[in-house]
């Protein structure tokens, strides 16, 4: 049986490896020179933490990687749903306290 020759993709012939190599070396130099520059001053440590968390969430699409960082500081990462549940719990506690105070005032 004769073996059929594989045809090359025409785009492969026009692919510029030299251009890619030059682009890589330029980006590498740019990254290395950025490391020599002083970091931007943030308003506070909390703002910096929020920026880092936002960057991690954008990169991964999840807050799961932040769990380890939060636990190291004795904190927790919770979802929007959990925040709403906590808020509802606080509202319920406040309503109960108001009802108790209302009964006390009526009893006097």
N, C-alpha and C positions, 0 to 999 in steps of 0.2 A: 504494500500500500504506500502510496506517496503521501508524504506529510505536507500539509498545507502550511504555507508561510503565514505567520501572524502579521496582520497589518498594524502599523503604528498609527496611533491617534495623531492627526495633523497638529493638534495643539501641543503635543509633546515636543515636536521639532521646533516650535516657536517659543518654548518656555525658556526664560532667561535666568539661568542659575546664577550668573554673575550678579545680576540685579538683586536677587534674593540674598546673596552673601553680603553685598554692600549694605543692603537694608538692615540685615542682622547686626553687622558690625557697628553701624551708625546707632541703632537702638541700644546696643550693649554699652557704647560709650556714653550715650545720653543717660542711661540708668546709673552708670557708675559715677558720672559727674553730679547727678542729683543726690547721691549719698553723701557727697562732700558738703552740700549746702545745709545750713541749719534748718531744723524742722520749724514748721509754722507754729506760732504760739496760739493755743486755743484759749477761750475765755475761762474755762475751768476744767477740772478733772472729769466732772460729770459730762460735760459737753464732749470731751474726747472719748469717753466710754460709749456715749450714744453714737458718735460717728463710727467707731469701730464696730459696734453691734450692727449698725445699718449697712456697713460695707460687707460684713459677714453674711447678713441676710440676703443682700443683693447677689453676692457671689454664689451662695449655696441654695438660696430659695427657702431656707429653713432657719429657725432659731435653735435647732438641736445642737449645733456645735458650740453655742454660747452656754449650754448647760454646764459644761466642765469649768468654764471661766467663772460663772456665777457661783458654783458650789465652792470654788477655791476662796471666794470672798464671803462665804456664808450666806449667799443670796439664792434666789430661785428665778427661773425663767418661766413665765406663765403665759397662756394664750389669751386672746381677746375674750373668749368665752369664759375663762376662769376669772378674768378681771370683772366681767359683768356679774358673775355669780357672787363675787366678793362685795361688789357695790350693792347688789340686791340684799345681801345679808346685812350689810350696814344699815340700809334703809329700813329693813324689818326690825332691827334692834332699836333704831331711833323711834319707830312707830310704837313699839312696845313700851319704851320709856315714857313717851308722851302720853300713852293711855294710862299708865300708872300714875303719872303726875296729875292727869285729869281727874282720876278717881280720888286722889288725895285732896285735891282742891274742892271737889264736890262734898267730900266727907267733912270738911271743916265748917 
